Amino acid sequence: MKAKKRRLPALSRRGKVIRNLLGFAAVLLGAWVLFGCPAWTENGALRQLERTLLLEPGTVRCRYRYRWDSPTVLVTGENYAYVATVYEDNIFWREASLSWMKYAVLDQGPVLFPWVFGDFRESMEEGTWLCPNPPEGAQRAELAVTVDYEIEGGLITYGLRQERDYEQGSVTLYAQGTLEDSGLVRIKIAAESGREAVVLRALLMGNGYEETEDGRLRTCTVTSAGYRLECFDGAGNSLGLWPVVLPQE
């Protein structure tokens, strides 16, 4: 006598739905692992970045998104701060990358992070720094930056003669900032001339440009910069001069 084959009971409609959901979850999990376990949220991307850098989890202190660009954030931890851009690599996940970047340790003095966005093709009339670790009691800050610069415009032809279009000079830029509710000091600067606007762009973004009357572009680079930061309390009393720390790439 042949033994009867046992068949699994037919799944109910609910059972089929649960089976399909579990199958979809397994496929999604496999894809997540295959692509390196990427993050699906901005905070997840930042935590992933911090684990890579062996940092304790930080807190987003400031966030900015220019038009449709990827958001840029300033994050601080127990003794560090960094600026990162969270790139949306795919519809399902994101990746945090240290932007043009900037990372700093916070126990060496007030740190100034350039915080500039927009389409500045040549010059920059206004600029901003964020200081995440102002001195205790500071409510206001004054900053002076003495910049030595070079401007290079290539070779200019005068008949059979060529001359190098070159200029070097020095300018002092002045800025002021106040303490915000977030605990950051936002220091703003405004150029007072076209030359200062070109130098300011070079200072904050690495290079600056200006166009000559004959359509040539002259490139401005900063050769040295000296920072003088003075902080004041709520009553206007000076807290002294403080060494400025610039973030590193």
Secondary structure, DSSP 4 states (H G I P E B T S, - for coil): -PPPPP-PPPPPHHHHHHHHHHHHHHHHHHHHHHTTS-BSSHHHHHHHHHHHTT----EEEEEE--TTSPPEEEEE-SSEEEEEEEE--SSS-BEEEEEEEEEEESSSS-B-EE---S--SS--SEEEEEESSPPTT--EEEEEEEEEEEEEEEEEEETTEEEEEEEEEEEEEEEEEEE-TTS-EEEEEE-SSHHHHHHHHHHHHS-EEEE-TTS-EEEEEEEEEEEEEEEE-TTS-EEEEE--B--B-
